[in-house]
């Protein structure tokens, strides 16, 4: 007789813990204790769907007696966040350094294999395809662009190639015009680009020896994927990718991810303001560094290890960019008391509180930083954001002006000053501040853009300012 679904009140912690362990063993995804409620809700939903009690469901799940169940769980357990040309510094390094080197090395075989691991809804792979369209020497080259993910739902969206404007928020205007055409309330990729790529359902946590063949790929993008895996799953996935990467192939990770203490098979490269890895050949010494297009600043052997606190803050900032505010806050909470008081940590904590609407707490954190450094421009900027959010525009204006004077390279205070000028009807100040913002954005710190850009990159902010300035000059109100 079929068992009935377990009532929510009867779902025990032991069942949730076992469910979490099965997910970790099969999918490699690790979930901390604070996400137990989410796992419990998902488990309850699957019990009701299958009309099984917890023990029967978990036994069947562990024994692979529920066909397609892990494919059904994957969309609920993963939250893909991606967009075209994300972290454009890496694509600049790819276009100007990595791909030319690979194309030169493969000039006799005329074959290149590129993998996007954890490709989600496909924006990363399609961006790689756009870059390749401009660099491939000729039609006689055999180019493979492959995306893999464990989530069948995102792969369906990737194949459909229909995207909202939010996915194009960092796409250069030339690429937008060349590769996209309007479709309903969004955009669809040109057929030529869609036909250039392939997608497969592959779980990084599974051995799949026929897929991870030695030397199968020349370039692997695995950005913001390893950070979600448990330690054993991470090591296994990295080992498989390393085995399948050609000895002179390249690996790109997310900005908050590192191979430190994980692998000695790679040389760290630093060009175009970003880091990436080249797999060493078996006879190449570990201390050797790949050529760069900039003066040597970091090598795999000589660079000092990045402090754990800095790694944690960087990871929290990445989560903040992805609007995973609870996860970012949890990362910062894990720091010791001294590390939580570091300037970067305090500013990020303040921004998290601001996004929660806790303006007083955000302002207190900024003031704490000012007690140690009264000239900290970002702290004044955070206070200005708080005051503007609560309607105190006069105080906000003073703080934005202070931030801009303390750091004359800081573009974003001038953007807010432009908008405040517009609201009070000061057309001259509005145009002046917009022009100053545009000039400063050209060299604005990438770190500040990540923290204060509101999800917009340098190009998007520049385009926004140009549009507003043009309308201001024409006498039109935005």
C-alpha positions as CSV (number, residue, x, y, z in Angstrom):
1,X,0.0,0.0,0.0
2,X,1.3,3.5,-0.9
3,X,2.4,5.6,2.1
4,X,0.8,9.0,2.7
5,X,2.7,12.2,2.8
6,X,4.3,13.1,6.1
7,X,2.5,16.1,7.9
8,X,4.7,19.1,8.2
9,X,4.6,19.0,12.0
10,X,6.0,15.4,11.9
11,X,9.0,16.2,9.7
12,X,12.0,15.5,12.0
13,X,15.4,17.2,12.0
14,X,17.0,13.8,11.3
15,X,15.1,13.5,8.1
16,X,16.2,16.9,6.9
17,X,19.8,16.1,7.9
18,X,19.7,12.9,5.9
19,X,18.1,14.7,2.9
20,X,21.0,17.3,3.1
21,X,23.6,14.5,3.2
22,X,22.1,12.7,0.2
23,X,22.0,16.0,-1.8
24,X,25.7,16.6,-0.9
25,X,26.7,13.0,-1.9
26,X,24.8,13.0,-5.2
27,X,24.9,16.6,-6.4
28,X,27.9,17.8,-4.4
29,X,25.9,20.9,-3.2
30,X,26.6,21.8,0.4
31,X,24.1,23.7,2.5
32,X,24.8,25.2,6.0
33,X,22.6,24.7,9.0
34,X,21.0,28.1,8.5
35,X,19.4,26.8,5.3
36,X,17.7,23.8,7.1
37,X,14.3,25.5,6.8
38,X,14.6,25.8,3.1
39,X,15.6,22.1,2.8
40,X,12.8,21.1,5.1
41,X,10.2,22.9,2.9
42,X,11.6,21.3,-0.2
43,X,11.6,17.9,1.3
44,X,8.0,18.4,2.5
45,X,7.0,19.4,-1.1
46,X,8.6,16.3,-2.6
47,X,7.0,14.0,0.0
48,X,3.6,15.4,-1.0
49,X,4.4,15.1,-4.7
50,X,5.3,11.4,-4.4
51,X,2.8,10.7,-1.6
52,X,5.5,9.0,0.4
53,X,6.5,9.3,4.0
54,X,10.0,10.7,4.8
55,X,11.7,7.3,5.4
56,X,10.3,5.8,2.2
57,X,11.2,8.8,0.1
58,X,14.8,9.1,1.5
59,X,15.4,5.4,1.1
60,X,14.2,5.5,-2.5
61,X,16.2,8.7,-3.2
62,X,19.4,7.1,-1.8
63,X,18.9,3.9,-3.8
64,X,18.1,5.8,-7.1
65,X,14.6,4.3,-7.2
66,X,13.0,7.6,-8.2
67,X,13.9,8.3,-11.8
68,X,14.4,11.9,-12.6
69,X,14.2,13.0,-9.0
70,X,17.6,14.7,-8.8
71,X,16.8,16.5,-12.0
72,X,13.6,17.7,-10.3
73,X,15.5,18.8,-7.2
74,X,18.3,20.7,-9.0
75,X,16.2,23.7,-10.0
76,X,15.0,24.1,-6.4
77,X,18.5,23.8,-5.0
78,X,20.4,26.1,-7.3
79,X,19.9,29.8,-7.8
80,X,21.8,30.7,-11.0
81,X,22.8,34.4,-11.3
82,X,24.5,35.3,-14.5
83,X,24.5,37.9,-17.3
84,X,26.3,38.7,-20.5
85,X,29.9,39.9,-20.2
86,X,29.9,39.5,-16.5
87,X,33.3,40.5,-15.0
88,X,34.3,42.0,-18.4
89,X,38.0,42.2,-17.3
90,X,38.1,38.4,-17.7
91,X,36.7,38.6,-21.2
92,X,39.2,41.3,-22.1
93,X,42.0,39.0,-20.9
94,X,40.4,36.2,-22.9
95,X,40.2,38.2,-26.1
96,X,43.6,39.9,-26.0
97,X,45.8,37.3,-24.3
98,X,44.3,33.8,-23.8
99,X,42.6,33.1,-27.1
100,X,45.4,34.5,-29.3
101,X,47.8,32.2,-27.5
102,X,45.6,29.2,-27.9
103,X,44.9,29.9,-31.5
104,X,48.6,30.2,-32.2
105,X,49.3,26.9,-30.4
106,X,46.5,25.1,-32.2
107,X,47.3,26.5,-35.7
108,X,48.2,23.0,-37.0
109,X,45.3,21.0,-35.6
110,X,42.9,23.9,-36.2
111,X,40.7,22.7,-33.4
112,X,39.6,24.5,-30.2
113,X,37.4,23.1,-27.4
114,X,35.8,25.5,-24.9
115,X,33.7,24.5,-21.9
116,X,31.4,26.6,-19.7
117,X,31.0,24.5,-16.5
118,X,27.9,25.4,-14.5
119,X,26.6,27.4,-17.5
120,X,23.2,28.2,-16.0
121,X,21.0,30.0,-18.5
122,X,23.7,30.3,-21.1
123,X,24.8,33.9,-20.9
124,X,28.5,33.0,-20.2
125,X,28.7,30.5,-23.1
126,X,27.0,32.8,-25.6
127,X,29.4,35.6,-24.5
128,X,32.3,33.2,-25.2
129,X,30.8,32.6,-28.6
130,X,30.6,36.3,-29.4
131,X,34.3,36.7,-28.6
132,X,35.2,33.7,-30.7
133,X,33.2,35.0,-33.7
134,X,35.7,37.9,-34.0
135,X,38.9,35.8,-33.4
136,X,38.4,32.5,-35.3
137,X,40.9,32.6,-38.2
138,X,38.7,30.9,-40.8
139,X,35.9,28.5,-41.5
140,X,38.2,25.5,-41.6
141,X,38.7,25.6,-37.8
142,X,36.7,23.1,-35.7
143,X,35.4,25.1,-32.8
144,X,33.4,23.5,-30.0
145,X,31.5,25.7,-27.5
146,X,29.9,23.5,-24.8
147,X,27.9,24.4,-21.7
148,X,27.1,22.0,-19.0
149,X,24.8,22.2,-15.9
150,X,23.1,19.9,-13.5
151,X,19.8,21.9,-13.7
152,X,17.7,20.9,-16.7
153,X,15.4,23.9,-16.3
154,X,18.2,26.4,-16.9
155,X,19.5,24.4,-19.9
156,X,16.0,24.7,-21.5
157,X,16.2,28.5,-21.0
158,X,19.7,28.5,-22.4
159,X,18.7,26.7,-25.6
160,X,15.7,29.1,-26.0
161,X,18.1,32.0,-25.8
162,X,15.4,34.5,-24.9
163,X,16.6,37.1,-22.4
164,X,15.4,40.1,-20.5
165,X,17.2,43.5,-20.5
166,X,18.5,42.7,-17.0
167,X,20.7,39.9,-18.5
168,X,22.1,42.4,-21.0
169,X,22.9,45.1,-18.4
170,X,26.6,44.9,-19.0
171,X,26.5,44.1,-22.7
172,X,28.4,46.7,-24.8
173,X,26.0,48.5,-27.2
174,X,27.8,47.2,-30.3
175,X,27.3,43.6,-29.1
176,X,23.7,44.3,-28.3
177,X,23.0,45.6,-31.8
178,X,24.9,42.8,-33.5
179,X,23.7,39.7,-31.7
180,X,20.3,40.5,-30.3
181,X,16.9,41.2,-31.8
182,X,13.8,42.4,-29.9
183,X,11.3,39.6,-29.0
184,X,8.2,40.3,-27.0
185,X,9.3,41.9,-23.7
186,X,13.0,40.9,-24.1
187,X,15.6,39.9,-26.6
188,X,16.5,36.8,-28.5
189,X,19.9,35.8,-29.8
190,X,20.7,35.7,-33.5
191,X,20.3,32.1,-34.9
192,X,24.0,32.0,-36.0
193,X,25.1,32.4,-32.4
194,X,22.6,29.9,-31.1
195,X,23.8,27.3,-33.6
196,X,27.4,27.8,-32.6
197,X,27.0,26.3,-29.1
198,X,25.7,23.1,-27.5
199,X,24.4,22.3,-24.0
200,X,24.5,19.1,-22.0
201,X,23.1,17.9,-18.7
202,X,26.3,17.1,-16.7
203,X,26.7,17.0,-13.0
204,X,30.2,18.1,-11.9
205,X,30.0,15.7,-8.9
206,X,29.8,12.6,-11.1
207,X,32.8,10.9,-12.6
208,X,31.5,10.7,-16.2
209,X,34.8,9.3,-17.6
210,X,33.5,9.5,-21.2
211,X,33.0,13.2,-20.8
212,X,36.1,14.2,-18.8
213,X,38.5,12.7,-21.2
214,X,42.2,13.7,-20.9
215,X,43.0,16.8,-22.8
216,X,39.4,17.2,-24.0
217,X,39.3,21.0,-23.5
218,X,41.6,23.9,-24.2
219,X,39.7,26.4,-22.1
220,X,37.3,26.0,-19.2
221,X,35.2,28.7,-17.6
222,X,34.0,27.5,-14.1
223,X,33.1,30.8,-12.5
224,X,31.2,30.9,-9.2
225,X,30.6,27.1,-9.3
226,X,33.2,25.5,-7.0
227,X,32.2,27.8,-4.1
228,X,28.8,25.9,-3.7
229,X,30.4,22.5,-3.5
230,X,31.3,20.5,-0.4
231,X,35.0,20.0,0.1
232,X,35.1,16.4,-1.3
233,X,32.9,17.4,-4.3
234,X,35.0,20.4,-5.0
235,X,38.2,18.4,-5.0
236,X,36.7,15.8,-7.3
237,X,35.3,18.4,-9.7
238,X,38.6,20.2,-9.9
239,X,40.5,17.0,-10.5
240,X,38.2,16.1,-13.4
241,X,38.5,19.5,-14.9
242,X,42.2,19.5,-14.6
243,X,42.5,16.0,-16.2
244,X,40.3,17.1,-19.1
245,X,42.2,20.4,-19.6
246,X,45.1,20.4,-22.1
247,X,48.5,20.9,-20.5
248,X,48.7,24.5,-21.9
249,X,45.0,25.1,-21.4
250,X,43.4,27.9,-19.3
251,X,41.0,27.9,-16.4
252,X,38.9,30.9,-15.4
253,X,37.3,31.0,-11.9
254,X,35.0,33.5,-10.2
255,X,36.6,36.6,-8.6
256,X,36.1,35.2,-5.1
257,X,37.4,31.7,-5.9
258,X,41.0,30.5,-5.7
259,X,43.1,27.4,-6.2
260,X,45.2,28.2,-3.2
261,X,45.8,25.0,-1.3
262,X,43.7,23.0,-3.8
263,X,46.0,22.4,-6.8
264,X,49.6,22.8,-7.8
265,X,48.8,21.9,-11.4
266,X,48.4,25.6,-12.5
267,X,50.3,28.8,-13.0
268,X,48.5,31.9,-11.8
269,X,48.3,34.6,-14.5
270,X,47.5,38.3,-14.0
271,X,46.6,40.5,-16.9
272,X,43.9,43.1,-17.7
273,X,43.2,43.6,-14.0
274,X,42.1,40.0,-13.4
275,X,43.5,36.6,-12.4
276,X,43.1,33.3,-14.2
277,X,45.1,30.0,-14.4
278,X,47.1,28.2,-17.0
279,X,47.6,24.4,-16.6
280,X,51.3,23.6,-16.4
281,X,52.9,20.9,-18.5
282,X,54.3,18.0,-16.6
283,X,57.9,19.2,-17.0
284,X,57.2,22.8,-16.2
285,X,58.4,24.0,-12.7
286,X,55.7,25.1,-10.3
287,X,57.3,28.5,-9.9
288,X,57.1,29.4,-13.5
289,X,54.7,32.2,-14.4
290,X,52.9,32.5,-17.7
291,X,53.6,35.6,-19.7
292,X,51.5,38.6,-18.9
293,X,50.6,41.8,-20.8
294,X,51.4,43.9,-17.7
295,X,54.4,44.1,-15.3
296,X,54.7,41.1,-13.0
297,X,52.7,41.7,-9.9
298,X,51.7,38.2,-8.7
299,X,53.2,34.7,-9.2
300,X,52.0,31.4,-8.1
301,X,55.1,30.8,-6.0
302,X,56.1,34.2,-4.7
303,X,52.8,35.9,-3.9
304,X,51.9,36.0,-0.2
305,X,48.9,34.0,0.7
306,X,45.7,36.0,0.8
307,X,44.5,36.3,4.4
308,X,41.4,34.3,5.2
309,X,39.6,37.5,6.3
310,X,40.2,39.0,2.9
311,X,39.0,35.9,1.1
312,X,35.8,35.9,3.2
313,X,35.1,39.6,2.6
314,X,35.7,39.1,-1.2
315,X,33.2,36.2,-1.2
316,X,30.7,38.2,0.8
317,X,31.0,41.0,-1.8
318,X,30.4,38.6,-4.6
319,X,27.3,37.3,-2.8
320,X,26.2,40.9,-2.3
321,X,26.5,41.5,-6.1
322,X,24.3,38.5,-6.6
323,X,21.7,40.1,-4.3
324,X,22.2,37.1,-1.9
325,X,22.2,39.5,1.0
326,X,21.5,36.9,3.8
327,X,24.4,34.7,2.5
328,X,26.7,37.7,2.4
329,X,25.8,38.7,5.9
330,X,26.4,35.2,7.1
331,X,29.9,35.2,5.6
332,X,30.8,38.4,7.4
333,X,29.3,37.1,10.7
334,X,31.8,34.2,10.5
335,X,34.7,36.6,10.7
336,X,36.3,37.2,14.1
337,X,35.6,40.4,15.9
338,X,38.7,42.2,14.7
339,X,38.2,41.2,11.1
340,X,34.6,42.4,11.2
341,X,35.9,45.9,12.1
342,X,38.1,46.1,9.1
343,X,37.1,49.1,6.8
344,X,36.1,46.9,3.9
345,X,34.0,44.7,6.2
346,X,32.3,47.6,7.9
347,X,31.4,49.3,4.6
348,X,29.9,46.1,3.3
349,X,28.0,45.4,6.5
350,X,26.6,49.0,6.3
351,X,25.5,48.4,2.7
352,X,23.8,45.2,3.7
353,X,21.9,47.0,6.5
354,X,20.9,49.7,4.0
355,X,19.4,47.1,1.7
356,X,17.4,45.8,4.6
357,X,16.1,49.3,5.2
358,X,17.9,49.5,8.5
359,X,19.2,53.0,7.9
360,X,20.2,53.8,11.5
361,X,22.3,50.7,11.8
362,X,23.9,51.3,8.5
363,X,24.8,54.9,9.4
364,X,26.1,53.7,12.8
365,X,28.5,51.4,11.1
366,X,29.7,54.2,8.8
367,X,30.2,56.5,11.8
368,X,32.2,53.7,13.5
369,X,34.6,53.7,10.6
370,X,34.8,57.6,10.6
371,X,35.9,57.5,14.3
372,X,39.1,55.8,13.0
373,X,39.4,57.6,9.7
374,X,37.5,60.8,9.4
375,X,38.5,61.1,5.8
376,X,37.1,57.8,4.6
377,X,35.1,58.8,1.5
378,X,33.1,55.6,1.3
379,X,31.8,56.0,4.9
380,X,30.6,59.5,4.1
381,X,29.0,58.1,0.9
382,X,27.1,55.4,2.9
383,X,25.8,58.1,5.3
384,X,24.6,60.1,2.3
385,X,22.8,57.1,0.9
386,X,21.1,56.6,4.3
387,X,20.1,60.3,4.5
388,X,18.7,60.3,1.0
389,X,16.8,57.1,1.6
390,X,15.1,58.7,4.6
391,X,14.3,61.9,2.7
392,X,16.9,64.2,4.4
393,X,18.2,65.5,1.0
394,X,20.0,68.5,2.4
395,X,22.1,66.3,4.7
396,X,22.6,63.8,1.9
397,X,23.9,66.5,-0.4
398,X,26.5,67.6,2.2
399,X,27.8,64.1,2.7
400,X,28.0,63.4,-1.1
401,X,30.0,66.6,-1.5
402,X,32.3,65.5,1.3
403,X,32.8,62.1,-0.2
404,X,33.6,63.7,-3.6
405,X,36.1,66.1,-2.1
406,X,37.9,63.5,0.1
407,X,38.4,61.2,-2.9
408,X,38.4,63.2,-6.2
409,X,38.4,60.0,-8.2
410,X,35.1,58.8,-6.7
411,X,32.4,59.1,-9.4
412,X,29.2,57.9,-7.7
413,X,28.8,60.8,-5.3
414,X,28.6,63.1,-8.3
415,X,25.9,61.0,-9.9
416,X,23.7,61.4,-6.8
417,X,24.6,65.1,-6.7
418,X,23.4,65.4,-10.3
419,X,20.1,63.8,-9.4
420,X,19.6,66.0,-6.4
421,X,20.3,69.1,-8.5
422,X,17.7,67.9,-11.0
423,X,15.1,67.5,-8.3
424,X,15.7,71.0,-7.0
425,X,15.5,72.4,-10.5
426,X,19.2,73.5,-10.8
427,X,19.8,72.7,-14.4
428,X,23.3,74.0,-14.5
429,X,24.5,71.9,-11.5
430,X,22.6,68.9,-13.0
431,X,24.6,69.0,-16.2
432,X,27.9,69.8,-14.5
433,X,27.6,66.8,-12.1
434,X,26.6,64.5,-14.9
435,X,29.6,65.5,-17.0
436,X,31.9,65.1,-14.0
437,X,30.4,61.6,-13.3
438,X,31.1,60.6,-16.9
439,X,34.7,61.7,-16.7
440,X,35.3,59.9,-13.4
441,X,33.6,56.7,-14.4
442,X,36.3,56.0,-16.9
443,X,38.7,55.2,-14.1
444,X,36.4,54.3,-11.3
445,X,37.5,51.5,-9.0
446,X,36.0,48.2,-10.0
447,X,35.6,47.3,-6.3
448,X,33.6,50.4,-5.7
449,X,31.4,49.7,-8.7
450,X,30.7,46.2,-7.4
451,X,29.8,47.7,-4.0
452,X,27.9,50.9,-4.9
453,X,26.9,50.3,-8.6
454,X,23.5,48.9,-7.8
455,X,24.0,46.0,-10.2
456,X,25.2,48.2,-13.1
457,X,28.8,48.1,-14.4
458,X,30.9,50.9,-15.7
459,X,29.5,50.8,-19.3
460,X,25.9,50.7,-18.1
461,X,26.4,53.7,-15.8
462,X,28.2,55.6,-18.6
463,X,25.4,55.0,-21.0
464,X,22.8,56.0,-18.4
465,X,24.8,59.3,-17.7
466,X,25.1,60.0,-21.4
467,X,21.4,59.6,-22.0
468,X,20.5,61.8,-19.1
469,X,23.1,64.4,-20.0
470,X,21.8,64.5,-23.6
471,X,18.2,65.0,-22.4
472,X,19.4,67.7,-20.0
473,X,21.1,69.6,-22.7
474,X,18.0,69.3,-24.9
475,X,15.9,70.6,-22.0
476,X,13.9,67.4,-21.6
477,X,13.1,66.0,-18.2
478,X,14.1,62.3,-17.8
